[in-house]
Amino acid sequence: MGGIPAAFAADIFPRKIAAIAFLTAFMPDTRNPPAYVLEKLSRSTSQEEWLDTVFGTYGRPDCPLEFALAGPKSMAKNSYQLSPPEDLELAKMLVRVNPIVTNNLAGTRSFSEERYGSVTRIYIVCGEDARIPEEYQRWMISNFPVNEVMEIKEADHMAMFSKPQELCARLLEVAVKTQLEAAGHSVTAVDLAASGINMTRVEEIQTLKDYSKPLLDVMGSLGSEKKGILVAHSMGGISAALAADTFPCKTAAIVFLTSSMPDTKNSPAYVLEKRNAGHRIWELRES
């Protein structure tokens, strides 16, 4: 539910916020009241699905406010189902009553396009979230398009526990990209063919050029006066080298982040095959 207060902060201080990363969070738009995205999902959730979560009201009778206390069964099934058991146990010890964002709490005035709507927004989709299902996360993205969508496929609602390393990598990417763009640089994260969100089928990849086509297309689109800095990870180093070989005048530098780095004496696959051959020999010795 922290997405709504984050949007509220951006609406008040748009010039002090470089970006908002919505981590499987409720993301309000600029057309409806702040509570709209929460109430829409709540209406489609049956009472049985809340299990042992307790709901109640407080405040003035003429303007009642609502609260929720997550129950241990609900937490185990809907929020922490893929998280380590010790994190679930700690959460059950620390759980507190929380206010629910309703129109009575947040008001009916929507956040403004000029303020909240002007802030860079990134949505991190958690594929195994049972509290805010992936389908609903993607509906919020289509309802109010963001600057970038990231994914952690096997994360539950508490990605910081179920997939901490993957989440850390995504947040570091957001932070670095935001700082670079603030300094006037353009940043593009490219998925190679048949990787990430690229929908090419592996059967369609017949050459290194086929595999590297998304990166080559980006480099080819750069103006004649522009140069790119390529940051390559793992096997992506070979594709980065191909891009530099194809567009040397458009490549300012390559950063090989613990990646395969081909030379100019052997075939592009040499460094990868040399490593794999070593692993095969080691496996034979172990057996």
N, C-alpha and C positions, 0 to 999 in steps of 0.2 A: 504493500500500500504506500510505500515511500515515494513512489513516482509522482503522486499528486502533490505532496509538500515540496518536492524538488521543482515541479512545474510552477508552483506558487512562488518559490524563491526566485526562479528565473523571471517571473512576471514582475517582481518587485525590483530585482537587481540584474537586468539583462546585460549590462555592460561589465558586470563583475563575474560573469559565468562564461567560461570558454566553451563548455559542452556539458550535456547531460547524457549519461549512459544509463538507460533504462534496462535493468537486469531482471528479466521476466516480471516487470512491474506494470502497474496500471499507468497508462500514458494518456492523459487528457488531451483533447483537441482545443481549437480556438472557436468552436461554433456552439458547443453545448456546455452546460454547467460542469464544474470540476468533478462532481460525483458521478457523472453520466456513465463513464466506462466501468466503474465499480458496480453501480446499480444494475446496469445491463447484464453483467455476468451473474449477479446475485439472483436476478429474476429467473434465470435459466437453471439455477442450481436447486435441486430438491432438498427438502429438510433432511431426508435420510443421508444425503451425501455429506452433511456437516457432522454426522456421527455425534460425538459427545461435546461438541463446541456449544458453549452457553451464550445466549444473546439476552440483552436487557436494555432498559432505557434509564436515563437520568436527566436532570435539568428541570426546566419549567414545564408544567403540563400543557401549556399552550404552544410550546415549541420544543418538544421532546428530542433529546439526543440519544444516540444508540451506542452500545458497546458490545464487544465480543471477547470471550475468553476461550482460547483454543484448548480443546481437550486432548489428553494424551493419545487416544485412539486416532483422532483426526490428524494430529501432528505426525504420528507414525505412518499413516496411510497416504496422506495428501501432501506433506511438506518435506519429510525427512526419509522417505522410503528408500532412497539410494545413498543416504549419508551414513557415516560410521555410527554405530549404536551409542558410543560414548557422547557424541554430539547431541543425539536425540535425548539421552538421559539428562544431560546438562540443561538443554532447552526446557525440558519438563520441570526442572527445578526452578528455572528463572522466569517462566512464563508469567505475564501480567495481563491484566485487563487492558484492552486497547479501545479507543474511540473508533467508531466507524465513520468514514467520510460520507455524509449525506448532504442533501441540500440545506437542511437546517444548520449543519455545522459549517459548511463551506460557502453557502450562498448560491444563488442561481446565476450570477454574472460569470460569463465565460472568461478565460484568460485571453489576453489580446494577441493578435497576430503580430503587431508591431513590437511587442516586448518578449513574451514567452516564445512566440512563433518565430522570432528572429534568431534564437539560440540554436546552435548546432545540436542535433539529437542523434544518438546512436542507440539502437535497440539490440540487446543481446538475448536471443531466443534460447530458452532451455527446453530441449526436446522431450524430457520426461517429467515435466512439471504437472502434477496432478491438481495443484491448487489453482493455477491459471493455465489451463491447457494450451498446448502449442497452437491449436486452431484459433483460440481466442487471442493469443499474442499476435498472430499474423493478421487477424482482423483489425486489431488496434493499429498495426503498421499500415494497412491499406486505408484505414479510416483517416489517419493523419501521417502521411509519408515522412520518413526520416531521412537523414543524410546517409546513413549506412546501417546495414543489418549484419550482425554477427551471430554465430550459432555455437552452442555447446550441446551436442546431440544427446548425450547420456546424463545430463544434469537434471536433478530434481529442483524443487522450488528453492532449496538452499544450496545453490551452486558453490558457494564459498566453502561448503563442507563436502559435497559429493564430488566436485571437480575443481579443487582449489588451484591446481597448476594451470589448467586450461583457462580458468577465469582470470588468474593473474596475468597470463599472456595477453588476453583480450584487453584488459584494462591498461596494461603497459602500451599496447598498440594505440589505444585511444589517446592516452596521455602524450605519447611522442608525436602522433599525427597532429593533434591539436596544437602543440607547440610549434611544429614545423609550419603549419598553415598560418599561424599567427605571425610568423616571421616572413611570410610572403611566398612560401613554397607550396607547390601542389603535390599532394600525396595520393598515390593509388596503390591499393593492395590487389595484386593480380593472382587469380587462381589459374594454374596451368590446366591444360585440357584434361578432362575426366577427373578433375580434382575440385574439392570444395563445392561451390555452387555452379561450376562449369558443367553443363549438361552433355558434353561430348561423351560418347560411349568409348570404352577402351578399345573396342574392335575397330574404331575409326582412326586410331593412331598407328600409322605405319612408319613414320619417320620422326626424328628429333624435331624437325620443323613443325610437324603436326602437333606434337606434344607442347611445343613452345609457342604456338600460334597466338594465344592471348597476349603474351608478353611482347612478341614481335609486332602485333597490331598496335599496342600502346606506343612502342618506340617509333613505329612508322608514322603515328599521328602527331608526333611532336613537330613543331615548326622548325624551320631551318636554323633559327638562331637559338634554339633551346637545347639544353643537355640534361640528361637524367642521371641520377645516382641510383644504381641498382643494388638492392640489399637481398641477397640470396641465402636461403636456408636449406640445409640437407642436400637433396638431389637437385634442388633448384639452381645450384651453382653452374651446372652444365648448361642449362637453358640461358642463364645470365651471360655465360661466355659466348653462346651462340648469338645472343642479341648484340653483344659488343662486337662480335666478328661481322655481323650484318650491318650494324649502324655505329661504326667507331667514332664518327664525328658527332653523334648524338649521345654518346656515353661519356660522362665526366669521370665516373669511377664505379667500381664494383666492390661492394662489401660482402665478403664471403663469411657468413655466420655459421661456423662449424659445418661447412658444406663441402661437397665434392668440387675441387678446383682443377679443371683440366689444364694441360700444358699445351705447347705449340709443337711438340715433337711426336706425340702419340695421338691415337684416335680419341674423340671426345669421351668415349665410355671407358677408356683405359683406367683412370683412377678409381672408378666405381667397380670395375671388374677385378682389379687387383685386390681391393679390399674384400670383395665377396669370395675370391679364390682363397684368401687367407682364412676366412671364416670356415670355408668348407674343409680345408686341411685341418684346422683345429678341431672341428666336429669329428672328423675321422679319427684323430688321435685320442679324443676323449672316449670314443666308442670302443 
